Amino acid sequence: MSDSHTRVSPNGDASGPADSAITDDCRVCPLSGLGCGVAGHVVAVSGPTAIRRRLIALGLRPGASCCVLGRAPAGGPIHVRAGSVHLMLRSQEAAGVTIGVADAEGAVGGVPAV
């Protein structure tokens, strides 16, 4: 998809370049597929062993809260907050982190909030 298109949210606000991988409508998504400002909890971390271990050591472990704070243009790194740690991740690394996104009722990844 071309970067010259703009994605429009249901309330009519333009939200930047369109990308079919970026959505705010999913309940369990790869971290690389979340839009700016979307928060959730880490469900799973996958990928090469060295990268998986590094991400877990940096705070992206199952159960940890995280939020996408920003995205660099042209497919650059994704700015993520995991707990109190701020990270810049490549899209390939972020794709290995599965996030459960909270819905309006507070359920994360389809599991009701306690």
Helices and strands as residue ranges (DSSP letters): E 6-8, E 14-17, E 28-30, G 31-33, E 39-45, H 49-57, E 65-71, E 78-82, E 85-89, H 91-94, E 97-101
